[in-house]
Amino acid sequence: MRVEDRNLNGPGGLQPGHAAEPHEAGRLGSTVGTTVGAQVSETAGGDRAEISSVAGTVSQAITTHAAERAQRVGKLAAEYRAGQYNVSARSASQALVRDALERKDAAR
């Protein structure tokens, strides 16, 4: 959706290259309804956005998981190239069936 009202961002409009100044929640004049440790951004026009500290924790967990997964995939690739990667046929078949059943249940 596109809004074509130039007055939404105040009389001067949005300034190119300028972003709203982030403020720590504790430094704002009013902290009613503000999450402790949240980063709050306000514009001169009164618009406000709040991102809780949980978002930072979630982001960090995702980054850590991605790094660990990349390391695991790299290790498996090295084992495969060296001819040392062996998979149990039983384990592989069980995982395939389990995945198929989970997808079937999720589709319902």
Summary of the structure (lengths in Angstrom):
residues: 108
radius of gyration: 24.8
end to end distance: 32.6
largest distance: 68.9
contacts: 187
relative contact order: 0.07
helix: 51%
strand: 11%
